[in-house]
Structures are given as structure tokens and as C-alpha cells.
Amino acid sequence: MVVVPPGSSRTWLAPQPVSTLGLGFEALSDLLVRLGVRTLGDLAALPGPSVLGRFGPEGAAAHRLARGQDERSLAARTPPPDLAVIAELDPPAERVDTAAFVAKALADELHERLANLGLACTMVAIEAETEHGEQLVRRWRHEGALTAAALSERARWQLDGWLTGGEESRPSGGLTWLRLTPQEVRPDDGRQLGFWGGATAIDTGAARALARVQGMLGPEAVVTAVLAGGRSPAEQVRLVPWGDLRSGPAHRPGPAHRAGPARRVGRAVAAEMPPWPGRLASPAPAVIHSPPQPAEVRDGDRRPVEVSGRGMISAAPATLTVAGGPPLAVTAWAGPWPIEERWWDAGGRRKAWLQLLLDDGAAHLVAREAGRWWVEATYS
């Protein structure tokens, strides 16, 4: 057994033949010997960039070993600072004002800590635990930077929603600790205002009011419409909780993402609309019926109009009856546009669209699916 003193690896390795590089370097060792580089000391004396340029990554690895260095360089990093602020509540707080007073002090401390590091918080997690071990958490996101006042305000709204909510959502005991954890931070380089200045007081007040409603009633209580990819008009719009991170129109439409008590809120993410084969052409209808209204489409002989599997219409539409109402005369029509989705599995669907203009000036988008007609949208 040989013990090599610290820092002496290169000196001890210098007289060793290059064949001691071991498995994986046999071909390189033979080439080095033919080039006159017979010992590890000879290899270590060569400039590193030249070895890399002549022998590639394999030569660079052998060069490091000959110099007594590790096979991989140390990937050191400075751990990020712990930015969370926490406070214990003794006795447990059951009133909003008591817990909000502590939350304000935490908000000031967190904002000061971030300011000293040159950071701004864009999303914060408000966490609490009750005396019975219940864990409460809600994440709040802001379009810009959360100031100390904004942090304190949102913490108070959230505590108000937890402690004064309904019997099902209210915790069973007082709060024993409260913590504010910045989930997303960015360099505090200020905020670029709009061409005509910043947000108006009305916009700011409305955003604060909607955020407060969410704090009391939950994220699903306030929703906004988001454009998405899809073929039918109903699929091209999704309802997303106010301020929620929106995946953009490039994703397939579906119900708004639901999570537990923790929510992510923020600005919309712009995305390019990809092509959708079979997508209904513009213009978009003004009203989308949810759910679609049952209808009957009949020809001039009062026989039901049908669409074959090949997308052929049985006769020209003459009347449209919506939800059992009186029949309305059709003055013009276009279509049909058949579409078949997921034909390869049991969850597939097949339908055909018609656009109907009625004598009262209204225009409707009707669909034939599963042997029935439905009014999906209205243009005017």
C-alpha cells in the first residue's frame, strides 16, 4: 500500500507509464507511445488546450488524470439564502386582527430582507399551522413587485378567509405559527410603465378587490376567459381563476386547472396559435351556448335534415326550431363541415356544423352529433 501525501499526486504519477491510465484509454495509450509520450509526466507537461484539440475529450480526461486532478472538476455553487420569515403565535391566534398584526411585521421584515439583496418578490406563499396540526397554505402572485404593504394586505385577506370562512373551510383551532415564503423573486430593476403612464387607480382597485374576493371565497370564485386552441367555439375559450398562470392558446383546451388550497396566480403567457385542422373559420360567434341548446333542422317537406357519414347533407335546411320553440325560416345556409376526432379509440366523436341565417336576422351555428341537432353558438 502506498500513501501519497496531499498535493503530491502529480509528482508520484510522473514516472508511471501511460498504460496505467487503465480501461478505456488503451487505444489512446498506444497512440501516445507511438508519438513519444511514454510517461504520465510527459503527458502532464503538454498544454491542456493542445491535448484537447488533438485528442478530444478522451485526451483531456487522460491529461487531467496525469496531472493528479479529479476526472470531473468540482461544480461548486453558492446556496441561495433562506428568505422565509416565520413567527410563532403564543397563545394561538383565533382572531384576524391578532394574526394580521404579526403578518404585517413579517411582511416588513421580508421586504427589507429582499431589498438588502436587491430582489423583488413576485409570488409569495402564506403558510400557517393550527394547534391541531392542520397545514394551511395559499400562494399569491403579483404582476409587478409585491411591496411591504401589498404583502401585508394579502396576508390579512388570506387570514380573514381562513379564520372567518364557512364551517367546512375554517380551521379547528387557533394559528400557532405563520410564515411568509417568497416563491418567485427577480432582480429589483424597477418596473417599465406603459406609454401613457402606469395603471390607473380604477385598475389597481379592481385588481385588489378581486384578489380579496379570492382570499375570502377561494380562487374559483373569480374567473376570466382565456383564448385557447380548439376546433369549436366552445373549445377556444377556457375559464381560468383570476390571475392564475395561463398556459396560453398553444395547449389543448380543457377545464381550468384545479388544485388544492395552494394556487398560483399571475399574468397570461403569450403563445403562438398553432394550426388546428378542422377549426371553424372566422368570424367568431358572439354568444356560445353552454350547454348547447337542443334543436331541429327540417327541409321544405318538414323532414329532418341529416348528414351522412361522408359529410353529405340530405336536403337544404328550411326551418330551425330551438328548444321546442316555434320554427323559424332559414333564408341562407352554409356547410356542412364534418369533423371526426379521435377516431382510433372509443372516446372519439363525429359531428358536422351548419351555419344558418334566419328570417329574423339572427345567425346560428348548429351541429349534428349522435343523431341530434344542437345550437352551439349565435352570431348576432
N, C-alpha and C positions, 0 to 999 in steps of 0.2 A: 504494500500500500504506500502510495506516495502522497504527501500533503504539500500542496503548492501554496506558498504564502500569498496573502492578498496582494493584488497588483502585479504579480509575477507570472501570470498565465502566459503572456506573450513570450517572455524570456524562456520559460520552460518548454514551450511548444516549438521554438525556433529551430532546434536541430532535428525535430521529428520529420520523417519523410511525408510527402503529400499523400501517400497511400493511407495514412492514418486518419484521413478525413472520413473514412468509413463508407457505409452503404449509401447509395445514391450519388456518389461522387466518383465512381470507378472510371467512367469514360473521361471525366474532366482530369482526374489524376494522371491517366496515361498521356493525355494531351499536354499537360503541364510538364511532365518529364521529358517528352519529346522536344518541348520548347526550351528546355534547360532550367526550368523551375522545379528543383528536386526536393526542397525542404519547405516546411511551413514558414520559416523565416524569410526565404526568398519570396514566397507569395505575399507575406505581410508587408514586405518592403515596397511592393508595387503600389502605385497610386490607385485609390479606390475607383475614381471615375473611369480610369483606363480599363480596369478589370471588368467593370460593369459594361462598358462599351464593347469589349472584345468577347466576353464570355456570357454576358447576360445575367439574369437573376441568379442562376446557379453559381456563376463565378463570384458574384457579390456575396452570396451566403457563405461560400468557402473562404473568401477573403476576411469576412468578419470572424469566422471560427479561427482562422490562422492568427488573427490579432488578439484572440482570447476574449472576444466580445460575445454577447448573447446572440442567439440566432435571430431574434427579433428585438428591435430597440424598444425601450420602455415607453409605453404610451401613458404618460402621466397626465393628469388633469386636476385642476383645482376644483374641489367640490363646491357646488353653489351654496350660498349662505341660506340658513334656515330663516325664512321670512315670516313664518307664522307667529301670531301673538295669541296668548291664551290667558285666561283669568279664571280663578276658582270663585264660586259663589257660595259663601258660608254666612248665614244659613241659605238653603236652596231658595232661589227666586221663583215666586209664583205670580208676581205682578209684572206687567210690561214695563212700567216706568223704572222699576228696580233693575231689571236686566238691561234695559236700554241705556241707563246711566253707565253701567260697566262697558257696554258695547261702544259707547262714544269714546271712552278713554282708550279702548283697544283700537278704534279707528284712527284716532290721533297718533297713537304710537306706531301703528302700521304705516301710515302715510309718512311720518317723519323718518322711519327706517328706510322706506323706499326712496325718499328724497335724498337721503345721505348717500345712497348708492347710485343716484341718477336714474332711477327706474320709475315707471308709471304702471299702475295696475289697471288691467282691462277686464279681468274676471276674478271674482273673489268667492270663496266658499265660506258660508256662515254655518258653523257647526256647534252643536250643543249636546249635552248629555244630561238626562234626568237622574234623580236619586234612585230610580229603579232600573237604571242601566239602559234606558231607551236612547238610541242614537238618532239625532235629527241633523239633517244636512240639506242645504239648498245653495245652488250656485247662481250667482248674478253676474251678468256681463254688461259692459257699457261700451257704447260706440267709441267714445274717446277714453280719457283717463279718469279713473274714479278718484275724486278728491276726498279729503277727510270728511267733509260734510256729506258727500254722496255715500261714502262707506257707512257713516253713522246712520244716515237716513234709511238705507236699505236694511241695515241690521235691525233697526227699530220696526220697520214694516214686517220683516220676517218674524221677529219675536211676537209682534202683535198677531200675525197669522197663526203662529203655533199656540200661543197661550190663550187666545180668545176665540179659537176656531170651534167647530162643532164637536160634539161628544166623540165622534169617531176619530177625528184628527188631533184632538187635544191630548197632550201628554198626561200620563197618570200621576205625575209628581212634579215638584219644582226642579228648576235647572241647577245643576251643581257646577258646571263649567261651561265656558263659552270661548270659542276660538274663531279667529279670522285668518284664513289661509289664502294668499294670492295664488291663483291657479294659472294666470297668464300675466306676464309682465313684458314690457318693452322699454327701450331707452326713452327717457323723458325728453324728447326733442321738440315738444310743443305740438300744436295742432294747426293744420292748414285750414283756414276758414274758407267759406265759399266766396265767389266773386263779389257778391253784394253783402258780404259780412257773414257773421255766424248765424246759428239757429235763432229763430225768433222766440220770444218768451212764450208764445202760444204753443209752438212745437215742443219746447222743453217742458212746459207744464203738462201737456198731454202725455208725453212720454213718462213723466214722473207719476201721473195719475194711473196710467195703465200698468206700470210696474207695481204700484201699490195695490191695485186690484189683484194682480197675480200673487202678491205676497199674502193676501188675505184669503183668496179663493182657490189658489193653485194656478199653475201655468196654463192649463187647458181652458181657463175661464175667458181668456182674451186671445183671439186667433186672427191671423192675417192671411190673405190669399197670396200664393206664390205660384208663378208660372212654372210648368214642368213639361217634360216630354210626354207624348202620347198621341193617340190617333183621334179619339173622340173628344169633343169639347170638355166633357166631364173629367177626362183623364189629364187634361192640360192645366188643371188648376188644383192645388192642394191647400188645405187649411193647416197652417203651422202656428204654434203658440207664439204670441207676440215676442219679438226679439230673439227667437230661437235660431240657432245656426241652421241655415237652409242650404241644402246640398246643391241647389241650382237646378236648371232645367235639363241638365245632361243625364240625370238619373231617371229611371222609370218611375212613373207616378205611383202613389200608394197612400194609405192613410198616414197622417202625421206621426212621426216617431214619438212613441210614448216611453217614458221611463218612470222610475220611482220618484221619490221626493226630490232627488237631485236633478236639476235642469241646467242645460247650457243655453245661454241666450246671447245673441249677438247680431251682427249685420248680415245681410244676404251676401252670398258668394256668387259672383257673376260667372256664368259658364256659357259656352257657345252651344246653341241649339243644334244637335245632330239631326241628320235627315231621318224621318220616320216614314218608311214605305207604307202606303195606305192612309196617310194622315189626311184628314179632311181639309180641303183647301180653304183659303180665306174668302170672304171675310168671316171673322169670328162672330158667333151669335151673341145677342145682348143678354139673354137670360138662359141659364142652364137649369133644367128642372131636376131636382133631387128629392125623391126618386122620380124616374121618368113617368109621364102620365100615360095611362092606357089609351089606345086609340083604335079606330077602324078606318081603313082606307078602302073605298069602293070605286068601281068603274061606272061607266054610264048606264049599265044594266043592273046596278046595285049589287053586283057580285064582288066578293072580297078580292082585292088585288094581291097577288102572290109574286114571290121572286124565286126562281128555280135555283138549283144547285150550281148552275153555270152562270148565274147572275143575270138571267133574262126575266123581264117583268111580264106578267100575264096580260095586262091591259093598261091603258092610260088611266091614271087616277082622275076621278071626277069629284069625289066628296071626301071630306075628312071629318070624323066625329071624335071629339076629345073628351075622355072621361064621362061618357054617357050623355053628353050634351047634344044639341041639335047639329045635324050635318051641315057643313059649310062647303060651298062650291070651290073647287080648285080651278084657278084661272091659268096657272102655269106651273110647270114642274121640271125637275132635273134629276138625273140619276137613272138607274140605281148605281151605287158604288159598293160592290160587295167586298167583304173583308173576312179573312179566316185567320184566327190567331191560335197558336199552339196546337196545330192540327195533329201533332205527333203524340199527344197524351190526352188523358180523359178530361183534363181541365180546360181543353180548348173551347173556343166559341166561334160561331159563324153568324154574321149578320150582314144586312145591306141597308144603306142610307138612301133616303129620298129628300129632296128639298121641294116644299110645296108652297106656292103663293096663293092665298085665298082671296075671295072677292071683297073681303073687308079690309084688305091691305096688309094683313099680317102674313109673315113668312115663318114656316116651321121646318125644323129638321126632324124627320121621323125615321125610325129604324125598325126593320123587320128582323126579329130574333125569336127562335124557338116557336115559330108558327104564330107569333103575335106582333102587332104594330105598337110602337111606343113613340111618344113625342119626347125627344131628348132635349131640345132647345128651341128657342124662339128668337128670330132675328129682329123683330120690331114689335 
